Amino acid sequence: MLNVLKHPLITHKLTQMRKKETGTKDFRQNLDEIAGLMAYEITRDLPVNAVTITTPVRECETSELAKDIILVPILRAGLGMVNGICNLIPTVKVAHVGLYRDEETLKPHVYFEKYPKGIEDAIVMIVDPMLATGGSAVAAIDMVKQQGAKNIRLVCLVGVPEGVAAVENAHPDVDIYLAALDEKLNEKGYIVPGLGDAGDRIFGTK
């Protein structure tokens, strides 16, 4: 299921990121903040366990998270979303999936993967700022499913209908969360209007 998070703060910060004059520092900071805001919205339905704790005043019946949360950033741009989510949920574990897109075929190629233990019982959040052709997202979901993951959520800033359709067709059981659904892909496979190459803008490599 596609979920586009319509929140004034998310939209405002994404607008700052889209501007071509926004530098690396501000781009990265806004990405951190959007990732945290998105994580807050996405985790509303996390399962919890009832617990009894003791406060400085008395015993208290309350609850705490029932499952581990594992982040899976798609390298390299996905790394830009990790800090914002970790700041909100410091107990998350972080896997890494390295994929690059062939500039001619637009197909993803795997060059690295590393996972923490317990992924089969965890809530897995695959993060990548852009959902363009959907190739990298589908490949990453394939990879975490091969590790035994069952509860998977794909979290991206900006996507297009083509990418959403690719993920929905390949993995209809995976919920997709976007900050914005943009118009289309151009002839080079870039999102329009988009925000440019997220990896280059995060790390200042262009």
Disulfide bonds with the S-S distance in Angstrom:
none
